[in-house]
């Protein structure tokens, strides 16, 4: 598996899609640091179209453009360079990460990754920026988390809420049986945009109860029938690609407690009966981990998992994707509930 296999994918805009309407930088695209002054008013161009940026870890540290990206060339270095905070007309705060891509042909290119939806043609006031917080905010949305109240299956088949897990507890994994938890990363975050939980309703994808996952969290589906036409039974699907407004929804608002769960290798575990992956270890996550953890098996497992991932082009109509996968896992032939 290539070192440039994607760990995560996000919708981004080129920096010149957001320009200052008023202020010292009037007419200029959003920039970095002092080039973006608080008090200036910005607007996303009415015809701006997002493009999917696939990201992987770069050997030696940091991020790079991954294979299959709509933006840039595989292997080009990426830096999580800044985090801008905007205030919308209704008082809503929106954070936008600025990613700096280094291209041999284009030079330095800036891309914008909104952490909440930006509306084309809408005005936003810049209220501040923070380079220091940018890598941490990226780690929050790129990694995968379980939200408080979610039951995980233990080695003996019992269920335990994720907030009650402790390091050393044995959790049932699909491929390796009981495995001890090596690290738990608790967080409290605002439930907006790229950080808002995805709720999968009971019964959908065979969930025993409603389950909430982070948007980038990938679900493992074993197809009794190959309804997706992938030529294989096993697939991984990101939770945010299944949002349909009914059985799979995005929960916006307030704050949520979440927990990152790490094992000795990348694992498929069970949350409310659904098979899902354990923590994706990005470069930023590595910096948080205690010394002494061996990550080689995790890195290799993450690369192998990417081989099973499917995207929008394979899933087809998003409104019916969850139903198709549910029926594929049951071996039934109808997409109707």
N, C-alpha and C positions, 0 to 999 in steps of 0.2 A: 504494500500500500504506500502511495506517495507521501512524502513529508508535507506536501502542499494540499492534502485532503482537508476540506473545510471543517472547522469546528462549529462555526455559526454563520448565519446569513442575515443581513439587515437591509432594509430599504433606505437608500441614501439619496441626497441631492448634491449636485455640484455647488460649490460655494457661491457662484454668481447667480444662483436661483433665488437667493435672499439678498436684497439690496436695501441700503438706507434710504428712506424717503425724506427724512429731515435730520438735522444735526450736523456735526462737524464732518461726518463721512457721507454726506448726501450724494447719492448716485453710485457709491462704491459697494462692492459685495462685502459680505461679512468676513472679517479677518480674524487674526489671532491677537491676544494680549491687548496692548495699547491701541492697536488698529481697530478695536471694537470698543467704543466709548459708551458707558452707561448714560442713558437719557436719549440716545438716538432711537428713532423709530424705523423698524424694518418691515418688509413685506415679502412674502413668498410669491414669486411670479405666478400669474394666473394659469399659465400653460406649463408650469413645471411638472415634470414627470419623474417619479423616483425610479432608481435602478438598483438592482440587487447586488450588494457587495458581499462576496464570500470571503471569510477571514480564517486564517490559521495561525498557529504559533510559528515564529521564525526561529530556526536553530540559532542558539546563542542569545535568545531573548527578544521580546517584543512580538509584534504581529507582522503578517505579510498577507498580500492578496492570495487567495486560495484558488485552486482549480475550479472551473465552472462559474467564475464571477462574471457578472455583466459589466463590471467596472474594473479598469486596469488590466494588468497582465500578471499571471501567476508568478509569485516570487518577489514582486515589488514590495519594498518595505513600507509598513504602515506605522504611524505613531499616533497614539491617542493624545492629541495635542492641547485641547482646551475644552471647557464646558461652559457654554453661555446660558444664562437664565433670562428668559423673556416673560413679560407680563402681557396677557391678552386683554381684550376689551372688557371681558367679564371678570377680570381679576384672577384668572387662572394662570398659574406659573408653569412654564414649559421649559424644559432643559434640552439643549441641543449640543451634542458632542461634535467637536471638529476633529476629523481624522486627516492626517497629513500623509499623502502618498508620494513616494519618491520614484519618479519614472525617468529612465534613461533618455527617452525621447521628448517628454513633456516637461521635465524638471519637477519642481514641487507643485503638487496639485492638492487642493483642499476639498474634502467631502463633508457633508453635514448629515449627522445621524440624529433625528429628533427622537427624544424619549417619550414624547406624547405627540399625537397627530397635529400637524400644522395645516391650516386651511389656506389654500391659494387665494390671494387677493386680500387677505385679512392682515391688519396692522398689529405689530407686536413691539412693545417698548423693551429695549435692552436694560436690564436692571443690575447686571453684574456678570463677572466671569471668574473662573477658577481653574487654572492649569493643574493645581495640586490634586483636585478632586476628580479630574477627568478619568484617569486610569481606574480608580475605584468604582466610579459610576459605570464604566464599561464592564468591569468584572461582574457587577451586580446583574446586568442584563444578559451577559454572555454565558454565565454559569447557569446551572439548573438547581432549583430549590423545591423543597416540599413545604407546604404551608401548614401552620399550626392546625391541629385537629385531624390531619391525615393519618390513617392507620397503615402501618407497614407490617408485612408478614414476617414473623420471627422464625427461627430454625425449626421450632417444634410445631409450627402452624398457627400459633397464637397471634393476636393482633395487638399492636402497641402504637399509641399516638407518637408521632415523630418528636414532639417536644419532650416526651418522656424517655426517649432513647438515651443511652449513655455509651461512651467509648468502651469497646470490648463486648458489647451486646452482640449476640449471634443473629444475623438476619438471613433469611432464605434467599438465595440467588438462583436464577434459572439455570446457569451453566456450571456452577461450582458448588452447589449445595450450601450449607451453613458457612457464612463468612463473618468475621468480627468487624465491627465498625472501628475505623482507625482515627477518624477526626469528624467533628461536627462543628459547622460554622453557623451560629445563629445570627440573624439580622432582623432589623425592623426597617421597613421601607414604605414609601408612599405608593399606593396602589393606583398608578396612573401609567397609561401608555405601555411602553416596553416592560414595565415592572408590574403591570396589573395581572392578577391571577386569571388563568383560563379554567373555567368550571366545566367539567364533563358530568352530565346528569347520570344518575343511577340508571343502569341498564344499557346505556350507550357504551359501546366497546366492551360490554359485559362487566361494567363497573358494579361492585356490590353496593356501594353508596356513592353519592356525589363526591367527586374528587377534584381538588384544585391543584394545578401545576403551573410552573413558570412558563411563559410563552415559548422559550427556546427548548423546553423539555421535550425529549423524544420518547414516544410510546412505541413499544415493541408489539407488532402484530404478527401472529402466525396465521396465514391464510389457508384454510381448508380448501378453498377454491381460489385460484389466482384471478381475483376480480380486477386487479390493477394491470394485469398483463406484464408483470415484471419478469416472468419466467422463474420465479423462486417463491417459496412459501413465506420466508421471513422478511419483514420490512420494518424500518423505523420511520416514524412520521412525527414532525414537530407539532406540538399542541396548537400553536397559533394558526396553523394551516387548516385546522378543523373547525374553526369558529363559524357557526351558521346562524347564530341569533336565537336558537331554540334549545337544542340539546347540548350544544357547546357554545358557551358565552364568555365574554370578557367582562370581569368585574372591576369596574372603575370606582375609585373613591376611598378616602380614608387611608389608614395605615394597616399593614399586615406584618405578622411575624413569620419568618421563613427560616428553613434549616437546610444547609448543604451537608450531604452525607458522603463520606469518602471511605473506600475500601482499599485493599492492597492492589486491586486491579479494577478496571472499568467493568461494572456489573449491570445486569438486568435484575431488578428486584420488583416487588409487588406492592402497589399502593392501592388500597381499596379493591384488590383483586385484579387491577390492571398491571401489566408488565411494563415497567418504565426504566430508564437508565439512571445510574447513579451520577454523582457530580462530574461535570466536565471540568478538567483542570486546565485553565488557561495560564498564560504567563503571569497575570496579576494574581490569580489564585495561588500560584506557587509561592509567591512572596508572603502569603498569609500563613502557610502551613508550618507546623513545627519541624525543627531539624530532625533528621534521622529517618524520615519516611522515604521509601524507595518508590520512585514514580515511573520506572521504565515499563513495567507491566501495564500501568494505567495509560501511558502514552500509546503503546501498541494497541491496547484494547479500544481506545478512542478512534484510532485510524481504521481498525477493522469494522467498528460500528458504522463509520461513515459509508462504507461499502453497501450497507443495507438501507441507507436513507433514501427516501423518495421525496420529490418536490411537487410544486403546483402542476407542472406539466404532466406528471404521472397521475396525480390525484384527480385531475379534471375539475368539474364543477364543485366549488367549495361548499355550496349549500348541501350537497348530498354526499360529501366525502366520508363523514363519520358514519352515515348509514351504510355506505358501500363496504367500509372496513368492518363494521359490526357484522354484516351478513357474510363477508369473506371469512371472518374468524369462526363463524358458526357453520359455514359450508352451505348456507341457504342461497337461493337464487334470486331473491327479490330485494330491491332497495326500499320498498315501502315498509313503514313501521307496522 
